Amino acid sequence: MSWIEENIGEGYQQVIVGVLLFIIGAAMGWVQSIEPDMTAADVYIPSLLMLSGAMVTLLGISFGTGHEDDRSNDLMDAINDLTARMNSMLGEEE
């Protein structure tokens, strides 16, 4: 698993679990789609598994990798930058 850890980062176990959840949800959805009288309730659990798997995978990729691609703090950086600009504008006008 060292190759996966080098390429993905420390969250590689979370990425593997997320991909497996997504695949299980997709397989369950495919099995449900074979039935001719499928309803929305039949697809609820497979879609929930697929969504959960995608979220777990994205979280595993974006948090704690220690690489330059770890961009999970961009929103906070933007908020801090805007706050600093507003404070400097208000300070100059007074």
N, C-alpha and C positions, 0 to 999 in steps of 0.2 A: 504494500500500500504506500510505500514511500514515493513512488512516481506520482500517484494521485495527490498525495499531500504536498509535494513540491509544486504541482501545477495549479491546484485549487486553493490550497492554504490549510490552515488549521481546522476549518469547518468542513473538511472532506467527508467526515462521517455523517454530518447533517445533510450534505448534498446527496450522498448515496441513499439515505433513508427517504429523502424527499422524492428522488427519482423513482424509487421502488413503490412508494405510495401512489405516485402519479400513474405508473404502469399498472398497478393493481386496480385503480379506479377506472382506467381506460379499458382494461380487460372486462371488468364487471359491466361497464356501459355497453361494450360490444356484445356481451352475452345477453344483456337485456334487450338490445336492439334486434335480436333474432326473432323474438316473439312478435307476432303480428299485432297484438292488441296492447302495445306499450303505452303507458301513461306517464305524465310528468313525475308522479310519485315514484315510479320505477327507476328514474334516473337521478333521484335526489342523492342517494348514498354514493353512487359512482362519481357524480359531479362534485360532491363534498370531498371525497378522497382525492380527486384530481386537483382541486383548488388547494387543499391542504398540502399536498405534495409539492405543488408549484411554490407556495409560500415558504415552506421549509427549505426548499432548494435555494430560493432567492435569499433567504436570511443566511443560509450557510455560506453563500458566495459573498454576500456584501458585508458581513460583520466579522471583524477580527482576523482578516487575512494577513495583515501586515504588509501588503503590497501596495504599489501606487494605484492599483485598480480599486482599492477599498474606498469607495466614494459614498459611504453611508453618512458622512458628516457634512455634505454639501449644503443641506438645508439650514443647518445651524450656522455654518459659516456665512451664508447669505443673509440670514437674519441679523447676525452680529455686525456684518458690514453695513447693512442698512441702518441699524441702530446708531452706529458710529457716525455715519454720514448725517443722519438727522440731528444728532447731538451737536455736531460741528456746525451745521447750518443754524441751529437755534442759538448756539453760542456766538456766532458771528453777527447775527441780527440784533442782539441785545445791546 
